[in-house]
Every structure is written in structure tokens, then in C-alpha cells.
Amino acid sequence: MALINSRCEVISDEWIYPDVEGNIVVRAGAIVPLDLLVGLGISFAVERPIGALVSSGTTADLIAPLLEWLELVVVEFPKFRDGRGFTVARALREKHGYEGDIRAIGHILPDQFAALVQCGFSSIVPPPEHPPEQWTAARSPAKPIDAGRGQLLHRLVGRGAPPDINR
Amino acid sequence: MPESVITANRLTDGVVVWLGGNTQWTDRLVDAAIFEGETVQAALDEVRQMDQQIAVEIREIPVARLGELPVPEARRERLRSTGPSVRADLAGTAPSARWAQPPFPPPPSASSRSPYAGIYRYDEYDRQFLRDRAEQFRQQVQRRLAGELSEDEFKPLRLMNGLYLQLHGYMLRCALPYGVLSASQMRQLAYVARYYDRGYGHFTTRHNIQFNWPRLADTPDILAVLAEADLHAIQTSGNCVRNVTTDHFAGAAAEEVVDPRLYAEILRQWSTDHPEFTYLPRKFKIAITGSPQDRAAVRVHDIGILAKRDARGAPGFQIYAGGGLGRTPVVGTKVRDWLPVRDLLRYVEAILRVYNALGRRDNIYKARIKILVREMKPEKFIEMIEQEFTSMPADHGVLEDEVIEAVAARFIPPPFALRPSESGRLKEAMATDRAFRAWVKTNTHAHREPGYISAVISLKPIGGIPGDASAEEMEAIADLADRFSFGEIRVSHEQNLVLPHVDKDHLYTLWQGLVKARLASGNIGLVTDIISCPGMDYCSLATARAIPVAQKIAERFADPERQAAIGPLDLNISGCINACGHHHVGHIGLLGVDKNGEEVYQITLGGASDEEASIGSIIGPAVSSDKVADAIEAIVEAYIVHRDADELFIDTYRRLGADPFKEAVYGAHQQPV
């Protein structure tokens, strides 16, 4: 699957996703729906590395108990207009201190790249209708994701400042 | 057999178009192909498939025939075909002649700066940010025109930049953050109105100005022009944190405790392009006031903030949440009695995080935070905010004193002169000029600085369109602001403009200037100072027209003596349930609805948006548009009969309830008179 990182570079993806029929394998290197992992009792049943697939509507608090066993959290966006995934990522990073890979998947737009990264996403699966080259093209210089700048407030207020959140 | 035509708006310029006989789009209804019965479906399927890069909102509409001419059956579609009923003067202009032809002169920002206006002073970063945003939108428009973005995907991107598609075409909503703008910014708005629109703009109830006729292809240029004057249209639409609103006398009013502009600016910067809160369940509105008199309607906002001072004089905030108007009007719940300044962003962020995670997304009518608060119950909601708030990292988003000071330093205090509090010249003018005296009584507000006063410029001339201003009027106001108010202008949520800092010695000269510019209506706070949304004359959501009703009522009460005798009275009109005209919180509210093709108006009484906020109650069956002025007159006459000396309308209503007013409108039979 095409994958881009937080610098908008195309990277290889070794993870095993649930297939189109929804068949799931549970083994090292697989992405498994969160509720299934909860049901399996993840702490002893699963070989690492393991990723959790988090459907929209799942709050970060529900993922938190499993975080120490997860190398990857994949957050689903059913519609790009559904912004719950942004809060999930941000809460995983800030409230729960998660340092693993957080990946966005689903209906997302190249125009959302900066926001995704600022909220803590570290990888993105571009949807088929918006292949990686669109993401590279749409990445605006206006988005100060790696500049030490921002509006006055963002320069002054530590972590309350969205543009600085990834630093 | 039922007949129909296919209509759309042209993608590039928004012009209303119809599908002609040769599957070409035409802007002349007379050339539209008329389809009989089911034959329309095949044509519709074809153009929806083929013409996505040409036309948007492609749909069929039923028509009747007037001779050979198809006439849309729905009022909305008839208005689309003819233009706004309140601007018959525009109807004769063919789309090809609507817009000015370049080259245009350089914009006013090239030469006009208003160095003393109390706007937040941008630095090069801020300016470049706006230029980059305009450039980013230019690319998005190009991707849309090239077919790289579908309309479904492009729509939220254009909405993030304030560009709507309305009845007659695109509408651009430009933010005037917390209602403060400079004379040179006003000139820039006039420039946009003149060269990119049709010579006017509409000031809304939320510190915005709307341009009704911009072309999509021009919009990146418009945004670039606005950026040169530190103006933008970012987040004036979409499900994000909208323009923060405040008191139009902020930083000027004598009774004010805390100047809220500073905190409004901090909230503006915090919310601009916020990565987490740009795709919320629904739009989100924050209002703040620093005065005991609430002129910002904070209790009917998603978050309402009352800036106060503690016993030692330190500023802090009381926070309300979950208020709102629209389909389900609610007065907000107090969620925090006292919040130190340093925690403002942390607390607001906690509220938004709870809302973004848990607000409903399955039903657009239940997606506002007010519904979440109601469904969770306020106690549980408060508990969740507090839990989110306390679990934030301790250094997250703290507003330290030096942050506040740095932002405050970007506001330049006007260089007030030392003046005695009383002005002999003002007294003399008031004694000799009766019209001036009446205007001073209604249109001014006491200033915190001795010898100064705030003056309101009414955008509600009798028979006019509430909130509309022509490019020439904007320029006249800008000139008066430069001469009399340190180049500073405010926009009120009542859709009027304010010159906040006028030397009392010069108030008479200012008034004479306003008289000359025909901007001296002395009706602020009176029955003809009507808040009205654009209604069906412009808005695609409206179910009835609002402006013509406002005009009829204003004409009925045109006599200034009569208005003065009636006294302060808020009359608000909305053209649909979304309540942009704030009808729920008008002392008298009118809501226009469609009843079998007829425009009728529900009357509510007892609403208020101030510190005693309340939602009005419907008094009976809706009245037809030609009876509205009679009904309002009956209500006002009943008030005059029943009021105690000096009692305000709202107080009489609260004392007596609705009965005397129902009786006045409906008589004994509960039918409209």
C-alpha cells in the first residue's frame, strides 16, 4: 500500500492490513481491529510488532490501556469532514504520551496533510483517489510545520500552539 | 403533463444558468429547454455526468408556462431567475456586464494605513500567512477547474475560505475580527465591492461582511487584495471555530471592566488554522464581553465568555457553554464561575476536545454543542471538561503574563487628548439643533475617556436593506473615521457601524458629515433598527424573504417622534429556522416560513440577548406578509396602552405575559386580524 511519512515522502509499508473481505490475520506485523485485540487479551496472545485499527468514534481513552503493546495505531477517517481522528491522535500523543507510529487511513485529503502531522500522525495512507503525487503537490508552503515561526501567539505559547506541536 | 427545466450555477462565476435545447447552458431562462414528464431524467443524468467542470448544483425544477416562457413554480427559483426582489435596479444587467473590466487602479492599501486605529497590528509573518493562504486557495481553485478535486471535495475547502454558493451565485464572507476595522481596511472593502462585486456589501450579525456576487475565478485575487489590508475570509464558514465576536464598544465603553479585544485576538490566533478543530461536528461560535452590559449576546453562543475582575482587580473569566439559536434555541449553561487568564486557551481547548470527540455527527440538526450538553446533562459535561482540562500537560497552552503583554503591545492605544468630560460645543449644538439632539440620544454611548464619546452609524435607513452599505458609503464612513475616530470603525452585531472614539467637541461636525452622506438615521435601539438576515432574496437556505418585511415595518414606524415615544425595542427577523436574524432573542421576533407557497411569519415575544438572555415564545398562528406590519403595530400599541411610566417593552412583556399582545394581534378568535 502507498504510504507517506510526516515529511510527505513516499515510504515502504510492510504492515499487513485486513483484506477487502475483512479477513484478519493475527500475527506479527499485522494490523488488527482494536476490539478484536481487546477480545484476545493482547498482552499475552499476540506476537510483536502489532498494530491496532481504530474505527471512527473510538476515543483515545479506549485505546490507552493497550498502548504499551502497540507499535502502530491506525486511525480511520470515514469522511474527510469527520475530524474525530485529529483529536484521537492528539490525545494519544499528549494525554497518553504514545510515541509509536500513528497512521491515518480512509477518506482524507492532501489539503489536510499539515493538520494531520501537527496533530501527531506520523504516517498517512493516501486514498486511491488522491495518490501520493497529489499530496506532494498540495503541500503548501503556507503550512509552517517545520518552520520556527507562526503567529505571535504560537511563537510565545509553548505547546498550545498548533504549528509547534510536532517539535 | 408536468414540465420542468434543468438549472445550475456556472462553476467559474456562479451565474444562474439553464440547460438549453442543444445541451448548452444559457443564462437566459427564455432559452431553457422544457422537459415533459420523465424525459428530464435522462438529460439530468447526462449533464451531471458530463458537465461537472461547467456547472454546479445541477437539478431539475418544475415550471409553469406564461405563454412560451417557463416560470419556475417555487418562489426561491423565481427569485433565482430574476435576482433579489429588493434590488430591482440590478435585475436589468446581463451577466456579461455585471463586473467591472480590468485594469483596476491600485488598491487603497497601497497608500492608506490608518496608523492609530485599534486593530491588532500584523507583522510580516501574519501578512505572509494571508498571502500564502490566498495562493493556496488559488491552487485549490485551479485543481477544481482541472477536475482534480470533485465539487464534494472542493466545497469544504472553499467554505474554509468563506466562499459559499448561494441563490444567485457565490457569496464571499470576509471576517472583521471582533468587529474592529480601520478606515483603510474599510476602503479596501469598498474597493472589492466596486471592482469584484456589484458595488455593495452586507454587514452581518457576526462581525462579517458578505459580498454577494464574487466570481469563483476572481476569488483568489479578492483574497490577495484583502490580505494586503490584513483582512481575510478564513474560517467564516465550515465546521470550525468561527470569527470570535465581542462588544462593539469594546475598549471604549465607560462601564467596561476588561477590554475583551485582547482575548478575542488571542482566541483568533489560537483558532486560526487549528489542526485539531477544523473538522468539528458543526460550526463553533465564541463570543466574549468585558462589560456588565452584555452587548455581545454571549449566552447564546457555543462558548460565551464574560471577562471580569476579581477582588484584587486581576482579570479572569466566567464561562458559558452550549448556548445557541437556530432550530433549537438554548441559553448557555455556566460551566465555570472563574477561570484565571492563564488557563483560557487550555479550558476552551478542553471544551472543544470533548465536543470534537463526542458531538453527534449523524444528524446535522443535532450536531451543535448545545445538543451534546443537553444529552449528556450539564453536570456530566462539566465533569468531562474538567477532567480533560486537568489531564493536559502542565505547560500546555498556558497564557503567561508576557504572552498577554506581547499581544497587547500590538494594539496601539489611540492618542486621546486631555479633555474636560463636558463639552460646551456639544451642549450648545444639542440645545440648538433638535434633530442632532435626538440622534445623540439614540446613537451615542458614554466613553471611558473624558471628553470622548462613541457614535453609532445606523445602516438601517427607512426603506433600506439592514446592514447593506454601498462602496461610496463605505468610503464616506472611512473618511469620517479618519477625521473623527483615529481611523477606527467597529461593526455591531445589530448590523450597524460605530465610530468608537469621537471627541465630543467634534460630534456635531461628524453628525453633519453623516447627514450629508445620508447616514444619520437616529434610530439605534428603536423599532426600526431591525436585525434582518438576507432571507430568500439572497440565501439558498431561506424559506421566506426577510428584508421586504423589515422594510415594511420600518416604513410603518418611519416617524422619528413615534419611534422615540415607543422607546428601545429589539425587533429581529430571520428568513428561516437557522435564525441568522436572531429572532429568538428579539423582544419581538419574526420567523419567515413557507406555508403552501405563501410566505408567512411566526411572531415570538420576550426574547433577549443581553445579561438577562431569554428565548422568545411564539404567540399564535403565523401571519401573512401583508399583515406583518399590522400585527407589529398592534403589539406596539398594546405595549403603549399597558406600560407603566418609562417601562421598556421587554419589561412590560415580562410583567404581563403574552395575553394582551395575543389579544391585540388575534382578537378574541385567535386568528390574525
Interface residues (C-beta under 8 A of the other chain):
Chain A: T59 A60 F80 R81 D82 G83 R84 F86 T87 V88 R90 A91 E94 K95 L109 D111 A114 A115 L116 V117 Q118 C119 Q134 A138 S140 P141 A142 R149 G150 Q151 L152 L153 H154 L156 V157 G158 R159 G160 A161 P162 I165
Chain B: D123 Y125 D126 F129 D132 R133 E135 Q136 Q139 Q140 R143 E148 E153 P156 L157 N239 I266 Q269 W270 T272 D273 H274 P275 E276 F277 T278 Y279 L280 L345 R346 E349 R353 N356 A357 L358 R361 S391 M392 P393 D395 H396 G397 V398 L399 E400 E402 V403 A406 V407 R410
